[in-house]
Amino acid sequence: MVRKCFVLGLLFLLLAGCSPALAAQAQKTADLARQVQLLNLLNGLELAPEQMTFVLEKARQAEEIRARYREQAEERRQETDAVLEEIRAVLMAGRVIPEELAARYHAVAGENESLRDRFIGEMDRLAREVEDILEDHQRYTLEHYVPCIIPPSGEARAGQAPTGEEAQALLERVRALSEEEFAARREAIARRIFERILERGHGRILVLDREAEVARILGLLDRVHALSEAELLVQGSQLVDELLSPYREAVPAVDLVAKIRQHLLDPEIIPLLEERLSGQAK
């Protein structure tokens, strides 16, 4: 998945410096890819019609905010360019940047940052309104959503991380192995569990000592295999939590408002929601 996304990004990079026609085609491909990513998210969220209507309204309001701030940003850009051109001329002449010019640059940079903060503040207000109408399972889906073209096999349509149910089933299979099978396969199973968890973490999990982590999983598997079926039934949830908790702790807290701002308030979602709602109205 990562490699496919990299290849797609490389394609856009190669076409970016080509003719306007090729650049327009590259932009069309980028827009289509983004729409596919957002459709994966919408399918995973399973929004009710009234939720889609609400998100569509907020996405349209977000576009109005963007249009308003674009005008101000263009004014700020022209002022920034003027100061940068003066700094460039001073440096090209081999001189030291005067304090007055440096102060002007810092003032312009501060105004740019203030404009950005005001823009983000307004967008976050809309994002929090969207968050308020989401159900708990929808928040969970959004928290674990990673933009993708083809969701990983066996996972929910949005491409989110797995729950503990899969880990529970795996522990049950490990316990059921014969002594000979378990002895022959225990290390391979531990390494596969470790690699699979990292894959599901979508690059957000950092493990400093991989061999120590594999050893930890091996120890847990040894304990699981020694349990009876009844004992695993009682201790299963605790063992699953023991297996997965270090990875949960290793993943930074998700800024749900930022993810809503990035995805559900994306302008590309507007025509998708309009089409969905139009289809339901027929």
TAHU-V165993 format. One line per field, one symbol per residue. phi: phi as a letter, one per 30 degrees, with the letter a starting at -180 (. if undefined). psi: psi as a letter, one per 20 degrees, with the letter a starting at -180 (. if undefined). burial: 1 if it has 24 or more other C-alpha atoms within 12 Angstrom, else 0. Layout:
phi=???
psi=???
burial=???
//
This chain:
phi=.dddddddddedddddcddeddddddddddddddddeddedddddhddeddddddedddddddddedddeddddddddddeddddddddddddicdddddddddddddddddddddddddddddddddddedcddeddddedecdbebdceeeicdddidddcdddddddddddddddedddddceddddddeddddddddhiccccdbddddddddedddeddddddedddddcedddddddcedddddcdedddddddedcdcdeddddddddddddddd
psi=gggghggghhghghihjaqhghhhhhhgggggghhgghhggghhhlpqghggggggghhghhhggggghgghhhghggggggghhggggghhijrppqhghghgghgghghghggghgghghhhgghhhghhjqrghhggghhjpppqgoqqpirrhikrqraigghghghhhghiqrgggghhigghgghggghhggghiljippohnghhghhggghghggghiqrghghhgighghghhghhhhhhipqqpnhghhgghgijphiighghggghhhhi.
burial=000000000001000000000000010001001111111111111110001111111111111011001000100100010010001000000000000000001001000100100011011111111110010001111111111111110001111111100011011101101000010001101100110011111100100000001100110111111000000100011011011100110010000111111111111111111001000000
//
